[in-house]
């Protein structure tokens, strides 16, 4: 919603497998008076066709073993399916990486959020244990 409020000429499509998440997103759009958004129940972008100028993703991104390290207000509030990104936290990013080239317009960008526990075994500190936004041009 933030991007749509900041980019008045943009139109957005949000996807989720959770009906509850989609209802909340619709309610947020109505509350913010954003009428340039549509919401689709599907896994990642399975029901979408491109091309899109920008793809922004906020998938489950926490390694299963790192969920215990999350702040209680996150760990105990969000559904586990919204947090658990698999053994290394990258399951959804691999799926997104396979999908993006088919959906993204040539020369456009994709953005995603990453998170790593700074003291995770076998990993150096990344993002200081916080969420980070990363945008990059994707070769097609």
C-alpha positions, 0 to 999 in steps of 0.5 A, spaced: 500 500 500 505 504 501 508 504 494 501 505 491 500 511 495 507 514 493 506 512 486 499 515 484 500 512 477 501 505 479 496 499 479 498 493 484 496 486 484 497 482 491 497 475 492 497 470 497 495 463 499 491 466 505 484 468 505 485 472 511 491 476 509 487 478 502 481 480 507 486 484 511 490 487 505 483 489 502 481 492 508 487 496 508 486 498 501 479 501 503 482 504 509 487 508 505 482 509 500 487 506 495 483 503 489 488 501 484 489 495 487 487 488 486 488 481 490 488 474 488 488 468 492 494 464 489 501 461 490 506 466 489 504 469 482 501 462 479 495 466 477 498 472 474 501 474 467 506 479 465 509 483 464 510 487 470 514 493 471 516 492 478 515 486 482 515 486 490 515 480 494 515 479 502 515 472 502 516 467 508 523 468 509 526 466 516 529 459 516 525 454 520 531 454 526 531 461 526 523 462 528 525 461 535 529 467 535 524 472 533 521 477 537 515 474 541 510 480 538 512 477 531 513 469 532 507 469 536 502 473 532 504 472 525 502 465 522 507 460 522 506 459 514 507 467 514 514 466 517 517 459 515 522 460 509 524 453 510 531 450 512 535 456 510 529 461 509 530 461 501 525 456 499 520 462 496 526 466 494 528 460 489 521 459 487 520 467 485 527 467 482 524 461 477 518 465 476 520 473 475 523 472 468 517 470 465 513 476 469 518 482 469 518 487 463 525 487 460 529 492 464 525 492 470 526 491 477 524 486 482 525 487 490 524 483 496 526 483 503 531 478 507 532 477 514 538 473 518 539 472 525 546 475 526 549 470 530 546 464 526 551 458 526 555 458 519 553 465 517 556 472 518 552 477 520 547 480 514 542 486 515 544 486 523 538 481 524 533 486 521 529 486 515 533 489 509 530 491 502 533 489 496 532 491 489 535 489 483 535 489 475 533 482 473 536 480 466 531 477 462 
